[in-house]
């Protein structure tokens, strides 16, 4: 301090207090970009102190929520710069107005403040749609294709922002598809449906964030016109290719190998069978087709001649295709006895013992026969008490065996027992010599069998 005294009857006193402290100045640098929720933003300020080095300044940054600048400095600073021009980073945690305040204090306690109000805004999401099944191509897909779309790669620039998905499927006829699988309740970003109409499907997804900001993406899928099926018919039983087949053969036909270009994508086929018999009439039978397996047709060929078997395959769009084949069935052939016992035609019997004659196997066209099962033909039993003369028919018929109890014959008797077989149309080998022990049809097979028994 400088004090000066002056003479001349008056006294002037000058007090030198030193230089006066000038407060600093501060200005928040301009920022053209808006603030966004969840995105870190950097603030900088221009600081100036007219009478001292800026290195001795304290620069503190404050945040006033809801745009409150007045009370911002009463809160804890969000950051404090060690250098006046250091940056301060801040990430908005919510939407709305934010007041950013910077306060500069010099070493003598002089302060300066600057503030700016920003709006923290939400950014819209980015919708992205892709076809995941079938793998997306530009090719036209088959009708009834099962289509799956995903919006899982949609994104939102704001972190932790939950997205919702709304799907719209416009069908080729202009109507909107309503399906429980689009979207799946478990996976709302996935949409699946069956393309049941030919033409263009327009698939759109709208993605919305928690603040109702949305964005849409879409794509088109072309579906081809329905293609007709190809009917396929084959005889699966009997597999033998010998023709003509025996009368009364049990025939089975299958259309299971019929195809449809759209079948792999969910199209289904129905089958209608028509069997034209040799006399021109249509066969009516419960087994053609089978109710359980409509692609299968079975029936017994009870008439000789040519059977025309046709199947018509129809898809769900009522497009159809037919295929057929012919099967020749032989006229009825005479039956023959292929197995019997006793196997010796000249045998010994004992008067005091029982005696049984039995047919064990019969060959007759397509009619199967076993000794323990039913037969469609008739057994005729007869006998004579010598080796010549007429045979007498026994009252017991249509049984494959004849039993004699002890005492039916006496010692010294010579008896011939004969059995013959007539098929279901009463055909037999009338050309055979009735006096022959065996009338040969084929080796080991006879129309009738005659046993000669000598009783002891």
JOKAUR-V890997 format. One record per residue. N is the residue number from 1. OMEGA is omega as a letter, one per 40 degrees, with the letter a starting at -180 (none if undefined). NEAR is the number of other C-alpha atoms within 8 Angstrom. Layout:
N OMEGA NEAR
N OMEGA NEAR
This chain:
1 i 6
2 i 6
3 a 8
4 i 7
5 a 7
6 i 7
7 i 6
8 i 5
9 i 4
10 a 6
11 i 8
12 a 7
13 a 7
14 a 7
15 i 7
16 a 7
17 i 5
18 a 5
19 a 4
20 i 4
21 i 6
22 a 8
23 i 10
24 i 14
25 a 10
26 i 14
27 i 9
28 a 12
29 a 8
30 i 4
31 a 5
32 a 4
33 i 4
34 i 9
35 i 11
36 i 12
37 i 14
38 a 10
39 a 9
40 i 8
41 a 8
42 i 8
43 i 10
44 a 10
45 i 12
46 a 10
47 i 12
48 i 8
49 a 12
50 a 7
51 i 6
52 a 6
53 i 7
54 a 10
55 a 6
56 a 8
57 i 12
58 a 12
59 a 13
60 i 12
61 a 13
62 a 15
63 i 14
64 a 14
65 a 9
66 i 8
67 a 10
68 i 10
69 a 12
70 a 6
71 a 8
72 a 13
73 i 11
74 a 5
75 i 8
76 i 6
77 i 10
78 i 9
79 i 9
80 a 10
81 i 12
82 i 7
83 a 10
84 a 13
85 i 9
86 a 8
87 i 9
88 a 11
89 a 9
90 i 9
91 i 9
92 a 12
93 i 6
94 i 7
95 i 11
96 a 8
97 i 11
98 i 14
99 i 16
100 a 13
101 i 15
102 i 14
103 a 14
104 a 15
105 i 13
106 a 13
107 i 7
108 i 6
109 i 6
110 a 10
111 i 10
112 a 11
113 i 11
114 a 10
115 i 10
116 i 8
117 i 10
118 i 11
119 i 10
120 a 14
121 i 10
122 i 10
123 a 10
124 i 11
125 i 14
126 i 11
127 i 14
128 a 11
129 i 15
130 i 9
131 a 11
132 i 10
133 e 9
134 a 8
135 a 6
136 i 8
137 i 4
138 a 4
139 i 5
140 a 8
141 i 9
142 i 12
143 a 14
144 i 13
145 i 12
146 a 12
147 i 12
148 i 12
149 a 12
150 i 12
151 a 12
152 a 8
153 i 8
154 a 11
155 i 8
156 a 12
157 i 7
158 a 11
159 i 6
160 i 4
161 a 8
162 a 6
163 i 9
164 a 8
165 i 10
166 a 8
167 i 11
168 i 9
169 i 10
170 a 11
171 a 13
172 a 10
173 i 4
174 i 6
175 i 7
176 i 8
177 i 8
178 a 5
179 a 6
180 a 6
181 a 9
182 e 12
183 i 13
184 i 12
185 a 6
186 a 4
187 a 7
188 i 11
189 i 10
190 a 13
191 i 13
192 i 12
193 i 10
194 a 8
195 a 11
196 i 7
197 i 10
198 i 12
199 a 10
200 i 10
201 i 12
202 a 11
203 a 12
204 i 12
205 i 14
206 a 12
207 a 15
208 i 14
209 a 14
210 a 8
211 i 6
212 i 6
213 a 11
214 i 11
215 a 11
216 i 11
217 a 10
218 i 9
219 a 9
220 i 8
221 i 10
222 i 11
223 a 14
224 i 10
225 i 9
226 i 9
227 a 8
228 i 11
229 i 14
230 a 11
231 i 14
232 a 10
233 i 15
234 i 8
235 a 10
236 i 9
237 e 9
238 a 8
239 a 6
240 a 5
241 a 4
242 i 5
243 e 8
244 i 8
245 i 10
246 i 12
247 a 15
248 i 11
249 i 12
250 a 11
251 i 12
252 a 12
253 a 12
254 i 12
255 a 12
256 a 8
257 i 8
258 a 11
259 i 9
260 i 12
261 a 9
262 a 13
263 a 11
264 a 7
265 i 10
266 i 9
267 a 11
268 a 7
269 i 9
270 a 9
271 i 10
272 a 8
273 i 11
274 a 9
275 i 10
276 a 11
277 a 13
278 a 11
279 i 4
280 i 6
281 i 7
282 i 8
283 i 8
284 a 5
285 a 6
286 a 6
287 a 9
288 e 12
289 i 13
290 i 12
291 a 6
292 a 4
293 a 7
294 i 11
295 a 11
296 i 13
297 i 13
298 i 12
299 i 10
300 a 8
301 a 11
302 a 7
303 i 10
304 i 12
305 a 10
306 i 10
307 i 12
308 a 12
309 a 12
310 i 12
311 i 14
312 i 12
313 a 15
314 i 14
315 a 14
316 i 8
317 i 6
318 i 6
319 a 10
320 i 11
321 a 11
322 i 10
323 a 10
324 i 9
325 a 9
326 i 8
327 i 11
328 i 11
329 a 15
330 i 12
331 a 9
332 i 8
333 i 10
334 i 11
335 i 15
336 a 13
337 a 16
338 i 11
339 a 9
340 i 11
341 e 9
342 a 8
343 i 5
344 a 7
345 i 10
346 a 8
347 i 10
348 i 8
349 i 10
350 a 9
351 a 13
352 i 6
353 i 9
354 a 10
355 a 9
356 i 8
357 a 10
358 i 10
359 a 12
360 a 11
361 i 11
362 i 13
363 a 12
364 i 11
365 i 11
366 a 9
367 i 10
368 i 8
369 i 10
370 a 10
371 a 9
372 a 4
373 a 6
374 i 7
375 i 9
376 i 7
377 a 11
378 i 13
379 i 12
380 a 13
381 i 13
382 a 11
383 i 12
384 a 13
385 i 8
386 i 8
387 i 9
388 a 6
389 a 6
390 i 5
391 i 7
392 a 7
393 i 8
394 a 9
395 a 4
396 a 7
397 i 9
398 i 8
399 a 8
400 i 9
401 i 8
402 a 9
403 i 8
404 a 8
405 i 8
406 a 10
407 i 8
408 i 7
409 a 8
410 a 9
411 a 8
412 i 7
413 i 9
414 a 11
415 i 12
416 i 13
417 a 12
418 i 11
419 i 11
420 a 11
421 i 14
422 a 14
423 a 13
424 i 8
425 i 6
426 i 8
427 i 10
428 a 10
429 a 8
430 a 4
431 a 4
432 i 7
433 a 6
434 i 4
435 a 5
436 i 8
437 i 9
438 i 9
439 a 11
440 i 9
441 i 8
442 a 6
443 i 5
444 a 6
445 a 12
446 i 13
447 i 16
448 i 13
449 i 13
450 i 12
451 i 12
452 a 12
453 i 12
454 a 12
455 i 13
456 none 9
